[in-house]
Amino acid sequence: MAKPSTSILRVIALKIEFLYRKFHRLIAWLTGYLRLPITCDVYYAIEHEHGMAIKGRVMRVRKIHEPDPDDSRIRNFLEMFKNWVTPERPYTEVLISWGKHQLSVKSDRGGYFEAEFESPHQQGPVIFEIPVRGATPVSIDPVTYSPADAEYLLISDIDDTVLITNAATTLRMIATTLLGNALTRQIFPGTAALYQGLKQGTTVEDHPHINPICYVTSSPFNLHNLVSLIFQTNEIPGGAFLMAAWGMDETKWFRHGHRDHKFEAIKKALSWYPSLPVILIGDSGEHDTDIYAEVAVKFPDRIIDVMIRNVCSKSKIAVLRSRWNELVGEDNFFIFSDCMEAAAHLRQRGRISLSAVEAVAKSIEEADESILTTLIEPMQKHLKTEDKN
């Protein structure tokens, strides 16, 4: 049986996209007609060298369930489903205030909006207001930035770099994402202490540096609330979450390519902090090495360290090393098995303080043995099986 041509698939995709758009327009109309309250989900408001970058989405106010470790998998699945059924409001004006400055933007057809304050540092929170009846204003404290206190920019992946996601195994990744909540999702032991050390830099005792952090992931903005709550719960330092806008349009089925999104997001982060050298952290399971190699070749004077968490078999790691040497050939590439190994390497490279290394060691020692048994050992067994095959 002959495969359908690309043109036929494109026509089908556009038809589905048309119905998809009509459905969301109906939801938006009902939201307005019924005068349901609307608000802004703010994904980031982060200061950089040129001012402040902002991204958010206009949506109907939703009741958020506070997660509990004892929540059933069915409850977790239903809460996750609510994250995907997004009642966004397209083409809606948003007034954004920061100190003495104010600007007006309009959301796109997916409800997303972006804004840039091209101004020096202002005191106080960023306030988001929607000038319609029943709208709920939002006030958040931005992620601040002081050029005098920054040593480098950290750009990090999330899945299987910070969170244990099993992204290399599709079914396990789906189960982990859909059936867990912010209190049951696990991070790699020592990650919070490691990233706190990276944010603080080298001289913590006398004058701590505050290094900016950008998290780059192909996960959709629908998961932003979940991811940010996981970070808060585990005391991982925040930053800009450069996530992906999933959905259908003329250019994509639900989402753009993993490589394209991550590469463009990294370029955006680099443009925010043009004077800072950069540390890249990712994992060996989802093409991070190839993407980071491309970034290192394009911006050779910016990338000072590339750190890759090993979540693959030894044979695949050997391929990654060979590919990096072929494409880049620099000695700033390091593959680590755990956060202690990463911390020791970063200390040797002069990126973090001795107290940060000690904090990572203490954090790993205090890690719950049950977590190590139920989450890390199955991954290690999976890697050994791959090596045998």
C-alpha positions in Angstrom: 0.0 0.0 0.0 1.4 3.4 -1.1 2.2 5.9 1.6 0.2 9.2 1.5 2.1 12.0 -0.1 3.5 14.9 1.8 1.0 17.3 0.2 -1.9 15.1 1.3 -0.6 15.0 4.9 -0.2 18.8 4.8 -3.8 19.3 3.7 -4.9 17.0 6.5 -2.8 18.9 9.0 -4.2 22.2 8.0 -7.7 20.9 8.2 -7.1 19.7 11.8 -5.4 22.9 12.6 -8.4 24.9 11.3 -10.8 22.9 13.6 -8.3 23.2 16.5 -8.3 27.0 16.1 -12.1 27.1 15.8 -12.5 25.1 19.0 -10.2 27.5 20.9 -12.0 30.5 19.5 -15.3 29.0 20.8 -13.7 28.6 24.3 -12.5 32.2 24.2 -15.9 33.4 23.1 -17.6 31.5 25.9 -15.1 32.8 28.4 -16.0 36.4 27.4 -19.7 35.8 26.9 -20.1 34.2 30.4 -17.7 36.8 31.8 -15.6 34.1 33.4 -12.6 35.6 35.2 -9.3 35.7 33.3 -5.7 36.2 34.4 -2.1 35.9 33.2 0.2 32.9 33.6 3.7 34.4 33.8 6.4 32.1 32.6 9.3 34.4 33.2 10.1 38.0 34.1 13.9 38.1 34.1 16.3 41.0 34.1 19.2 40.9 31.7 21.9 43.3 30.4 19.4 45.2 28.2 16.4 45.5 30.5 13.9 42.7 31.2 12.4 39.9 29.2 8.8 38.7 29.9 6.7 35.9 28.6 3.2 34.8 29.7 -0.2 33.7 28.5 -3.7 35.1 29.0 -6.0 32.4 30.4 -9.2 31.8 32.2 -8.7 31.6 36.0 -8.5 27.9 37.0 -8.7 26.3 40.4 -5.3 24.7 41.2 -5.3 21.6 43.3 -2.5 21.6 45.9 -0.6 18.4 45.3 -0.2 15.8 48.0 2.3 12.9 48.1 -0.7 10.5 48.7 -2.6 11.6 45.7 -3.7 8.7 43.5 -2.4 8.2 40.0 -5.9 8.9 38.7 -6.0 12.2 40.6 -2.5 13.1 39.2 -3.6 12.2 35.7 -6.7 14.3 35.9 -4.7 17.3 37.2 -2.2 16.8 34.4 -5.1 16.7 31.9 -6.3 20.1 33.2 -2.9 21.5 32.3 -3.3 20.4 28.7 -6.9 21.7 28.3 -5.8 25.3 28.4 -8.7 27.9 28.2 -6.5 30.6 26.7 -7.7 34.0 25.6 -6.3 35.2 22.2 -5.9 38.8 21.1 -6.3 40.2 24.5 -4.6 43.4 25.8 -2.2 43.1 28.8 -0.9 46.2 30.6 2.5 45.5 32.2 4.0 47.8 34.9 7.5 47.8 36.3 8.4 50.7 38.6 7.8 53.9 36.7 7.5 52.1 33.3 4.4 50.6 31.6 3.8 49.0 28.3 0.9 47.4 26.5 1.0 44.1 24.6 -1.6 41.9 23.0 -1.7 38.1 23.2 -1.4 36.1 20.0 -4.0 33.5 18.8 -2.6 31.0 21.3 -3.0 33.5 24.2 0.8 34.0 24.5 2.4 37.4 24.9 6.0 38.6 25.1 7.4 42.0 26.2 10.7 43.7 26.7 11.5 46.6 29.1 14.5 48.4 27.6 15.3 50.3 30.7 17.7 50.2 33.7 16.8 48.3 36.9 13.5 49.3 38.6 12.4 48.6 42.2 9.4 46.5 43.0 7.3 43.8 41.4 6.1 43.4 37.8 2.3 43.9 37.6 0.1 42.4 34.9 -3.4 43.8 34.4 -6.0 42.9 31.8 -8.4 45.9 31.2 -11.6 43.9 31.0 -14.3 43.3 33.7 -13.6 40.4 36.0 -9.9 40.1 35.1 -7.5 39.2 38.0 -4.3 41.2 38.2 -1.0 39.4 38.8 2.0 40.7 40.7 5.3 38.8 40.7 8.9 39.6 41.8 11.2 39.4 38.8 14.4 37.5 38.7 17.0 40.3 39.2 20.4 40.7 37.6 23.4 42.7 38.7 26.3 42.8 36.1 28.9 43.5 38.8 27.9 40.3 40.7 27.8 37.8 37.8 30.7 35.5 36.7 28.9 33.4 34.1 25.5 32.4 32.6 24.3 28.9 33.3 22.1 27.3 30.6 20.6 24.0 31.7 18.3 21.3 30.4 15.7 19.9 32.7 14.5 16.4 31.7 17.1 13.8 32.9 19.4 16.6 33.8 17.6 18.0 36.8 14.5 15.8 37.0 14.5 12.0 36.7 12.3 11.7 33.6 13.5 8.7 31.7 13.2 10.7 28.5 15.2 8.1 26.6 12.5 5.6 27.2 9.3 7.0 25.8 6.7 4.9 27.7 8.4 5.4 31.1 8.7 9.1 30.4 5.0 9.4 29.6 4.0 7.5 32.7 6.3 9.6 34.9 4.9 12.8 33.5 1.2 11.9 33.5 0.9 9.9 36.7 3.1 12.0 39.1 2.8 15.4 40.8 5.2 18.0 42.1 5.7 16.2 45.4 6.3 12.8 43.9 8.5 13.8 41.0 12.2 13.2 41.9 15.4 15.2 41.2 18.8 13.6 41.0 20.4 13.7 44.5 22.6 16.7 45.1 21.1 18.7 42.2 19.6 21.5 44.3 22.9 22.1 46.1 24.9 21.9 42.9 22.7 24.5 41.2 22.7 26.8 44.2 26.5 26.6 44.1 26.5 27.5 40.4 24.2 30.5 41.0 26.4 31.7 43.9 29.7 31.2 42.0 33.1 31.1 43.7 33.2 33.7 46.5 30.2 32.8 48.7 31.4 33.9 52.1 32.6 37.5 51.4 30.5 38.6 48.4 28.3 36.0 46.7 28.0 36.3 43.0 24.5 36.0 41.6 24.8 34.2 38.3 21.8 34.2 35.9 20.2 30.8 35.0 18.1 29.9 32.0 16.4 26.5 31.8 15.9 25.2 28.2 13.5 22.4 27.6 11.3 21.0 24.9 8.5 20.4 27.4 5.5 22.6 26.8 4.5 25.8 28.7 1.4 23.8 29.8 3.8 22.1 32.3 5.3 25.4 33.6 3.3 25.4 36.9 4.2 21.8 37.6 7.9 22.4 36.8 8.2 25.6 38.8 6.5 24.0 41.8 8.9 21.1 41.7 11.8 23.6 41.6 10.4 25.5 44.6 9.7 22.4 46.6 13.2 21.1 46.1 14.9 24.6 46.5 16.4 24.6 43.0 17.2 28.2 42.1 14.8 29.7 39.6 15.4 31.5 36.3 13.9 31.9 32.9 12.0 28.7 31.8 12.5 28.7 28.0 9.8 26.0 27.2 8.1 25.2 24.0 4.7 26.3 22.7 2.9 23.1 21.6 0.0 23.2 19.3 -1.0 22.9 15.6 -0.3 25.4 12.9 1.0 25.6 9.3 4.5 24.7 10.4 4.2 22.0 13.0 2.2 19.0 14.4 1.8 20.0 18.0 5.5 21.1 18.4 8.5 22.3 16.6 11.6 20.0 16.4 13.6 19.4 19.6 16.8 20.6 18.1 15.4 23.8 16.5 13.6 24.9 19.7 16.6 24.3 22.0 19.1 26.0 19.7 16.9 29.1 19.3 16.2 29.2 23.0 20.0 29.1 23.8 20.6 31.8 21.2 18.0 34.0 23.0 19.7 33.4 26.4 23.1 34.3 24.9 21.7 37.5 23.5 20.4 38.5 26.9 23.8 38.3 28.5 26.4 39.1 25.7 29.2 39.9 28.1 29.1 36.7 30.1 30.8 33.3 29.5 28.5 30.4 29.5 28.2 26.9 31.1 25.9 24.4 29.4 24.5 21.4 31.3 22.5 18.7 29.6 22.2 14.9 29.4 23.3 12.2 27.0 19.8 11.0 26.1 18.1 13.6 23.9 20.6 15.1 21.5 21.9 17.7 23.9 25.5 16.9 23.0 24.9 17.6 19.3 23.0 20.8 20.0 25.6 22.1 22.5 28.4 21.2 19.9 26.6 23.4 17.3 26.4 26.2 19.9 30.1 25.9 20.8 31.1 26.0 17.1 28.9 29.1 16.4 29.9 30.9 19.6 33.4 29.6 20.3 34.3 32.6 22.6 31.3 32.2 24.8 31.2 28.5 25.9 33.6 27.8 28.8 32.2 24.4 30.0 29.9 21.8 28.7 28.6 19.3 31.3 26.6 16.2 30.2 24.9 13.9 32.7 25.4 10.2 31.7 22.0 8.5 31.2 23.1 6.2 28.4 25.1 3.1 27.9 28.9 3.1 27.7 28.9 2.5 24.0 26.7 5.5 23.4 28.9 7.6 25.6 31.9 6.7 23.5 30.0 7.8 20.4 29.2 11.1 22.0 32.8 11.7 23.0 34.0 10.9 19.5 31.4 13.2 17.9 32.2 16.1 20.2 36.0 15.8 19.5 35.2 15.7 15.8 32.9 18.7 15.8 34.5 20.9 18.5 37.7 19.4 19.6 37.9 21.5 22.8 38.8 20.2 26.3 35.9 21.8 28.0 33.6 18.8 27.5 32.9 16.7 30.6 30.5 13.7 31.1 29.5 13.1 34.8 27.6 10.2 36.4 26.4 12.1 39.5 26.3 15.5 41.1 29.3 14.9 43.3 31.4 14.2 40.2 30.1 17.3 38.5 30.8 19.4 41.6 34.4 18.2 41.9 35.0 19.0 38.2 33.4 22.5 38.5 35.5 23.2 41.6 38.7 22.1 39.7 37.7 24.4 36.8 37.2 27.3 39.3 33.5 27.7 38.8 32.1 27.0 42.3 33.3 27.3 45.9 34.6 24.6 48.2 31.5 25.1 50.5 29.3 24.4 47.5 31.1 21.1 46.9 30.7 20.2 50.5 27.0 21.0 50.3 26.6 18.7 47.4 28.3 15.9 49.3 26.1 16.4 52.3 23.0 16.5 50.2 23.8 13.2 48.5 24.6 11.6 51.9 21.2 12.6 53.2 19.4 11.3 50.2 16.7 8.8 51.0 17.9 5.3 50.3 14.4 4.3 49.0 14.7 7.0 46.3 18.1 5.7 45.2 16.8 2.1 45.1 13.5 2.7 43.3 14.7 5.3 40.8 18.5 5.2 40.2 19.0 1.4 40.2 16.4 0.6 37.5 18.1 3.2 35.3 21.5 1.6 35.9 20.1 -1.9 35.1 18.7 -0.5 31.9 22.1 0.8 30.9 23.8 -2.5 31.7 21.2 -4.3 29.5 21.9 -1.9 26.6 25.7 -2.6 27.0 25.1 -6.3 26.7 23.0 -5.9 23.6 
